[in-house]
């Protein structure tokens, strides 16, 4: 904003003295009318920059795609010239007319002002503002592409972890034993297992999902893990209903739960405890740290992927807090998407 104000001030001064030089043949000029006009020219330039941004956003958006390109370009140029004349009258001619009752506006001066204003507006619009908006749109496009790539990588990582032979072998072993022991629980286990796959596939193309959906996925995944590991795992989930409309990147809870199980030991006497709760608009996933004998290799991609995806969605950082006793990850809750 400060840069725009400085640019408007310098442009107003340059414009004023160019007009003076054209009319008077010299820049050494001082009178009351000139000193009154100058601050209004500054306001005129400042407002024009704001209007240019709105025009550029309108004509680069999809709202006018129904128009042929030639018609859109013609309408865009006409809008720039029309706003130039309107703002010139509003911020220059009208104030001078009321503040200096004796001021006169010769027809030649009016034509000079309006033609010069139109050309200046067209120059600033097409060579400054439109280029700036185009670069901004390109950055937004690249940012969206990067976010989609990060999200796809996370979904792929989650799917790889679920369909890898080790995970599938263990799940089928659990399912096989349940079929003989408790057929009802076996059916429930199978439904939860398919629900995990379905959820990941359903949300794989979205940058964020409602926390409610993420909790449902986590609940299904927790059921699978507790069925497999029994009382060695304890989970406590406490998320208020009014926070469940907020959004998070897909599969983040599952990845964090999986990391906790993967990197910590757990026995019936020393269970692994995982707490999931909300604190000050942050979704917190915390677990106690317990060294395991068979240290699982870590790529570090899971947590870093979560951090990268959040970087594209919000300026609020993901907080990772390791201590000797606990490992805590605090995820910013994103605003709920508007419903149609």
C-alpha positions in Angstrom: 0.0 0.0 0.0 2.8 2.4 0.9 4.5 1.7 -2.5 1.2 2.5 -4.3 0.9 5.8 -2.4 4.5 6.8 -3.2 3.9 5.9 -6.9 0.7 7.9 -7.0 2.4 11.0 -5.5 5.4 10.9 -7.9 3.1 10.3 -10.9 0.8 13.2 -9.8 3.8 15.6 -9.6 5.2 14.4 -12.9 1.8 14.7 -14.6 1.1 18.2 -13.2 4.4 19.6 -14.5 4.1 17.9 -17.9 0.8 19.7 -18.3 2.3 22.9 -17.1 5.2 22.6 -19.5 2.9 21.9 -22.4 0.7 24.9 -21.6 3.4 27.4 -20.3 6.6 26.2 -22.0 8.3 26.1 -18.6 8.2 24.1 -15.3 8.9 27.1 -13.2 5.3 27.8 -12.3 3.5 28.6 -9.1 -0.1 29.9 -8.4 -2.9 29.2 -6.0 -4.9 27.1 -8.5 -1.9 24.9 -9.2 -1.3 24.2 -5.5 -5.0 23.3 -5.1 -5.0 21.0 -8.1 -1.9 19.1 -7.1 -3.3 17.2 -4.1 -6.5 16.4 -6.0 -4.4 15.0 -8.8 -2.7 12.8 -6.2 -6.1 11.5 -5.0 -7.1 11.0 -8.6 -4.0 8.8 -9.3 -4.4 6.9 -6.1 -8.0 6.1 -6.8 -7.1 5.2 -10.4 -4.7 2.5 -9.2 -7.4 1.0 -7.1 -9.9 1.0 -10.0 -7.3 -0.5 -12.4 -6.9 -3.4 -10.1 -10.6 -4.1 -10.0 -10.9 -3.8 -13.8 -8.0 -6.2 -14.3 -9.4 -8.7 -11.9 -12.8 -8.5 -13.6 -11.4 -9.0 -17.2 -9.0 -11.8 -16.2 -11.7 -13.7 -14.3 -14.0 -16.4 -15.8 -17.1 -14.2 -15.4 -16.7 -12.7 -18.9 -15.5 -15.8 -20.7 -18.8 -15.8 -22.6 -17.7 -12.7 -24.6 -15.5 -13.1 -27.7 -11.9 -12.0 -27.1 -12.1 -9.0 -29.4 -15.3 -7.8 -27.6 -13.7 -8.3 -24.2 -10.6 -6.4 -25.2 -12.7 -3.5 -26.6 -14.9 -3.4 -23.5 -11.8 -3.5 -21.3 -10.2 -0.5 -23.0 -13.5 1.4 -23.0 -13.8 0.8 -19.2 -10.3 2.2 -18.6 -11.0 5.3 -20.6 -14.5 5.8 -19.1 -13.2 5.5 -15.5 -10.3 7.9 -16.4 -12.8 10.6 -17.5 -15.1 10.0 -14.6 -12.3 10.1 -11.9 -10.7 13.2 -13.6 -14.0 15.1 -13.3 -14.7 13.8 -9.8 -11.2 14.5 -8.3 -9.9 17.4 -10.4 -12.5 19.5 -12.2 -15.3 19.4 -9.6 -13.1 20.3 -6.5 -11.3 23.1 -8.4 -14.7 24.5 -9.6 -16.1 24.7 -6.1 -12.8 25.8 -4.3 -11.9 28.5 -6.9 -15.2 30.2 -8.0 -13.2 32.3 -10.5 -11.7 29.3 -12.2 -12.4 28.9 -15.9 -12.0 25.7 -18.0 -11.1 26.6 -21.6 -12.3 24.0 -24.1 -8.7 23.4 -25.3 -7.5 22.8 -21.8 -10.3 20.3 -21.1 -9.6 18.4 -24.3 -5.9 18.3 -23.4 -6.6 17.1 -19.9 -9.0 14.4 -21.0 -6.9 13.1 -23.9 -3.7 13.1 -21.8 -5.6 11.4 -19.0 -7.0 8.7 -21.3 -3.5 7.9 -22.7 -1.9 7.9 -19.3 -4.6 5.6 -17.9 -4.2 3.2 -20.8 -0.4 3.2 -20.4 -0.6 2.5 -16.7 -3.3 -0.1 -17.0 -1.8 -2.2 -19.8 1.9 -1.9 -18.9 1.8 -1.7 -15.1 -1.5 -3.0 -13.5 -2.4 -5.7 -15.9 1.1 -7.1 -15.9 1.0 -7.1 -12.1 -2.3 -8.9 -12.0 -1.2 -11.4 -14.6 1.9 -12.2 -12.5 -0.2 -12.5 -9.4 -2.6 -14.9 -11.2 0.4 -17.0 -12.4 1.7 -17.2 -8.9 -1.7 -18.3 -7.6 -1.9 -20.9 -10.4 1.6 -22.2 -9.5 0.7 -22.3 -5.9 -2.5 -24.3 -6.6 -0.5 -26.7 -8.7 2.0 -27.2 -5.9 -0.7 -27.7 -3.4 -2.4 -30.3 -5.6 1.0 -32.0 -6.0 1.6 -32.0 -2.2 -2.0 -33.3 -1.6 -1.6 -36.0 -4.2 1.7 -37.0 -2.6 0.1 -37.3 0.8 -2.7 -39.4 -0.6 -0.3 -41.6 -2.4 1.8 -42.0 0.7 -1.3 -42.9 2.7 -2.4 -45.4 0.0 1.1 -46.9 -0.2 1.1 -47.4 3.6 -2.3 -49.1 3.5 -1.9 -51.3 0.5 1.7 -52.3 1.1 2.0 -56.1 1.6 2.9 -55.8 5.3 -0.2 -53.7 6.2 -2.5 -55.8 4.1 -1.0 -59.1 5.4 -1.5 -58.0 9.0 -5.1 -56.8 8.3 -6.0 -60.1 6.6 -4.5 -62.1 9.4 -6.6 -60.2 11.9 -9.7 -60.6 9.7 -9.0 -64.3 9.3 -8.7 -64.9 13.1 -11.9 -62.9 13.7 -13.9 -65.0 11.2 -13.5 -68.0 13.5 -13.8 -66.1 16.8 -16.4 -63.5 16.2 -18.1 -63.2 12.8 -19.9 -60.0 13.7 -16.7 -58.3 14.6 -15.1 -59.7 11.5 -17.8 -58.0 9.4 -17.3 -54.7 11.3 -13.5 -55.0 10.7 -14.0 -55.5 7.0 -16.4 -52.5 6.8 -13.9 -50.3 8.6 -11.1 -51.5 6.4 -13.0 -50.7 3.2 -14.1 -47.4 4.8 -10.5 -46.3 5.2 -9.7 -47.0 1.5 -12.9 -45.3 0.4 -12.3 -42.2 2.4 -8.7 -41.7 1.1 -9.9 -42.2 -2.5 -12.9 -39.9 -2.1 -10.9 -37.0 -0.7 -7.7 -37.5 -2.8 -8.4 -34.6 -5.1 -9.3 -32.0 -2.4 -6.9 -29.6 -0.7 -8.9 -29.7 2.5 -11.8 -31.7 4.0 -14.1 -31.0 7.0 -12.7 -32.1 10.3 -15.8 -34.2 10.8 -14.8 -36.4 7.8 -11.2 -36.6 8.9 -12.4 -37.8 12.4 -14.5 -40.5 10.8 -11.5 -41.7 8.8 -9.3 -41.6 12.0 -12.0 -43.5 13.9 -12.0 -46.3 11.3 -8.2 -46.4 11.3 -8.1 -46.5 15.1 -10.6 -49.4 15.2 -8.3 -51.4 12.8 -5.2 -50.6 15.0 -7.0 -51.4 18.3 -8.3 -54.7 16.9 -4.8 -55.6 15.8 -2.9 -54.4 18.9 -5.5 -54.6 21.6 -4.9 -52.9 24.9 -1.4 -51.7 24.0 -3.0 -48.7 22.3 -5.1 -46.1 24.1 -6.8 -43.2 22.2 -8.7 -40.2 23.6 -10.5 -38.0 21.1 -12.1 -34.8 22.4 -13.2 -32.5 19.5 -16.2 -30.2 20.2 -19.0 -30.4 17.6 -18.8 -26.7 16.8 -15.2 -27.2 15.6 -15.9 -30.2 13.3 -17.0 -28.0 10.4 -13.5 -26.5 10.3 -11.2 -28.0 7.7 -7.8 -29.7 7.6 -5.8 -31.3 4.8 -7.0 -34.8 4.0 -5.4 -37.8 5.8 -3.4 -35.7 8.3 -4.8 -37.4 11.4 -4.2 -40.9 9.9 -0.6 -40.0 9.1 0.1 -38.7 12.6 -1.6 -41.7 14.3 0.4 -44.0 12.0 3.7 -42.2 12.8 3.0 -42.5 16.6 2.4 -46.3 16.3 5.4 -46.7 14.0 8.0 -44.9 16.1 6.9 -45.9 19.6 6.9 -49.1 21.6 3.6 -50.3 23.2 2.8 -53.0 25.7 -0.2 -53.8 27.9 1.7 -52.5 30.9 3.1 -49.5 29.1 0.5 -48.6 26.4 1.0 -46.0 23.8 -1.4 -43.2 24.5 -2.6 -40.8 21.7 -4.7 -37.7 22.5 -6.6 -35.8 19.9 -8.2 -32.5 20.9 -8.7 -28.9 20.0 -6.8 -26.0 21.7 -7.1 -22.4 20.6 -8.2 -23.1 17.1 -5.5 -25.8 16.7 -6.1 -29.5 16.3 -3.6 -31.2 18.6 -2.3 -34.7 18.2 -0.1 -35.7 21.1 1.4 -39.1 22.1 3.7 -40.3 24.9 7.2 -41.2 23.7 8.3 -44.8 24.3 11.5 -46.1 22.7 11.0 -49.4 20.8 13.6 -52.1 20.4 13.1 -52.5 16.6 13.5 -48.9 15.4 11.4 -48.4 12.3 13.1 -46.6 9.4 11.7 -43.1 8.9 11.7 -41.2 5.6 10.4 -38.0 7.3 8.1 -37.4 4.3 4.8 -37.8 6.2 5.2 -34.9 8.7 7.1 -32.7 6.1 4.3 -33.3 3.6 1.7 -32.1 6.2 3.8 -28.9 6.8 4.2 -28.3 3.1 0.4 -28.6 2.4 -0.4 -26.2 5.3 2.1 -23.7 3.9 0.0 -23.5 0.7 -3.3 -23.2 2.7 -2.6 -20.7 5.5 0.2 -18.5 6.8 -0.3 -20.1 10.2 2.5 -22.6 10.9 2.3 -26.3 11.9 3.8 -26.6 15.4 5.9 -29.7 16.1 6.9 -29.9 19.8 9.1 -32.9 20.8 10.0 -33.4 24.5 11.5 -36.3 26.4 8.0 -37.4 27.5 5.7 -36.5 24.6 5.6 -35.7 20.9 3.0 -33.0 20.0 1.8 -31.7 16.6 -0.5 -28.7 16.5 -2.4 -28.2 13.3 -4.2 -24.9 12.4 -7.9 -25.3 11.8 -8.9 -23.9 8.5 -12.2 -22.0 8.0 -15.1 -24.1 6.9 -15.9 -23.9 3.1 -19.0 -22.0 2.3 -22.0 -24.2 1.5 -24.0 -23.6 -1.7 
